[in-house]
Amino acid sequence: MAFAMFLAIACQRNELQENVRPEARSSFKTLTVGVADETGTRVGFDEDNSFYWHGGDKIGVLTVNGFKEMTLADGYHGQSTGVFNGDFEEEIGDYVVYPHGAHVMGDGQLTYVLPSSYTYDSIEDEANSFNPPMIGRIDGESATLNHLASFFKISVNNIPAGGDDMKFVFTADKRITGEFLVDLSADTPVIETDDSEGNTVTINFSNAVPGGSGAFYVPVPLGTYGSITAEIKDGDVSLLTKTWTGQTVSRRTPKRGTTGLDYVAEINGVPYQTLQAAFDAASGQTITLVKDLRLDAPLVFASGRTAVLDLNGKTVSDTSTSAATSYLLAVKAGADLTVKNGTLKFAATTPDTQWGEDGLPDYPGYANNTVRNEGTLTVENAVLENMTRKGGASYVVDNYSGAKLVVNEGSVLSQLGGDIAVRMFNGGSGTIDVTVNGGTISGYRAVWIQLASTNTSVAPVMNLTVTGGTLTSGDATYNQAVYSYSYGNDMKNVSINVSGGTFNGDIALTGGANKTNIETLNISGGTFNGSYGFYSYGADEKALEAITVTGGSFPEDPTDYLADGYEAVLTDGVWTVRPASE
């Protein structure tokens, strides 16, 4: 019982002790700091040079043991007067300097130290304290700062992505780092440059954003500089160098400069001035576009190369005026290119000279395409457009013998002029594979399977697979989302497999000259919103052998084509295929 009473009393004392208000620590210091001449021109971030404190700003206050650090309190970012807090035993003396550093006070003089290096957590404009040198006298619990010099603000555009070893290197022909003596008895104390060593300031940073922009702030003494140079480096590699001449730095007024890299794409932080140069250098890496690009010649992705083209939300565009430049991008045989996150846009805009006199058709007389594909092309969350006026032959992606095309979710392939979105053009021995897993494909025909030769002994291998996405025909008369046509080749090796997706138009088979054999069509899913769903221009008995349906929904009864064990059920005007009821 005695032990229990002891525990109860002990617990009660603990509760009482925890609720006692702690005495204020004598080591905790506060100081309210502003800047002199608030209505005048001062150093600052804003273009009008208006001053305000920045989160994380630090000042140094003089004590008997040198300058002690105090940090801007929460809630004062963006204000011209701020409260600073510090935790040290010494009493605050007569002077405050900004920013806190390795400064020393003695014999009525201030030795002000300008660092030779800084490290930025972020290069975004206004993310960093600009550190203009300032000093002020302390009066009680407040102080007013005056400028000792100024700073350079250099804005750099189009910076390549890089690792943690990127540097902004600022070099002057006068001294800008080290110890500077300030005569505090002068009417206007300042720090001034000289011809001693200490000409370079290095700012360490990282940049994960291709084509990013950054702002760099370099405090400098007063004086006239014959030249200053800003350099961006990634490790030991110099990416950009810009020099300004005849720069006079005056108190309270910053100097501002802007520069940037002239490049359009990068691979692992290495910039390339043309997209073609990036294509020629890529070997399994990602090419990142950093600006919208208007081409002056078609792009070629060469055989044997593999890369991802990340358009980075940007647009690559071109127009053609002749058959020699009738495409935006060619993917050569044996090349493997993925295009994502942006737009490829192309149009043939003026008639080819073959039309002859004025007054003839205002569409090109030559075939043209946004992408000429002879290799492997994958489209992910990208927009590919062809805007050529209908009348000739224009395609978004034109696939030739040996080509493979994969269209994934989020992608848009659009023939805005009214011709074909995806053509499969094959009269040879190579296989063409087109797979639609998502996205939207739209044109006069969404997909045109075209057997290109008149040789009936040749049966090109063509495979169209649709697992998702939407295929739409813009032709109100025939409304063919997919059309298979032959100039004379045998169609027996053409295969269409549909397990999902939406068809705003029909699948039309066996168009053209050779109807000896027809294509194989297997439908196990998907939604068909055309007039029929599917049909063949070939003989009915051949179509019954070549077409098999085990799923999907249709506007017309597909019963004649159902595999054994399946049935078509009519509900609200839609025929849905399912396993037969027992």
Buried (B, 14 or more C-beta within 10 A) or exposed (E): EEEEEEEEEEEEEEEEEEEEEEEEEEEEBEBBBBBEEEEEBBBBBEEEBEBBBBBEBBBBBBBEEBBBBBBBBEEBBEEBBBBBEBEBEBEBBEBBBBBBBEBEBEEEBBBBBBBEEBEBEEBEEBBBBBBBBBBBBBEEEBBBBBBBBBBBBBBBBBBBBBEEEBBBBBBBBBBBBBBBEBEEEEEEBBBBBEEEEBBBBBBEBBBEBBBBBBBBBBBBBBBEBEEBBBBBBBEEBEBBEBEBEEBEBBBBBBBEBEBBBEBBBBBEBBBBEBBBBBBBBBEEBBBBBBBBBEBEEBBBBBEEBBBBBBBBEBBBBBBBBEBEBBBBBBBBBBBBBBBBBBBBBBBBBBBBEEBEEEEEEEBBBBBBBBBBBBBBBBBBBBBBBBBBBBBBBBBBBBBBBBBBBBBBEBBBBBBBBBBBBBBBBBBBEEBBBBBBBBBBBBBBBBBBBBBBBEBEEBBBBBBBBBBBBBBBBBBEEBBBBBBBBBBBBBBBBBBBBBBBBBBBBBBBBBBBEBBBBBBBBBBBBBBBBBEBBBBBBBEEEBBEEBBBBBBBBBBBEBEEBBBEEBEBEEEEEBBBBEEEEE
